[in-house]
Amino acid sequence: MSHELRTPIAALRTFNELLRDGAAADPQTRDEFLEQSGRQIERLDWLSTNLLDLSKLDSGLSVLDRRPDDLRAA
């Protein structure tokens, strides 16, 4: 899990440093970095939501609705 969290954090750190170091002067590069940053933020949001869900399941705050079903029928 730490790898999954470190990847978007490292990407955001890199985009931020490059923008501060002058990449922001090029509008196309800036827009690309901002778009990629947005994707990484969405990824972090997805990961944190899943971690919260797993934590709730682990602590018993959420209960899975387990019942037999035929997956082939879907």
Buried (B, 14 or more C-beta within 10 A) or exposed (E): EEEEBEBBEEBBEBBEEBBEEEBEEEEEBBEEBEEBBEEBEEBBEEBEEEEEEEEEEEEEEEEEEEEEEEEEEE
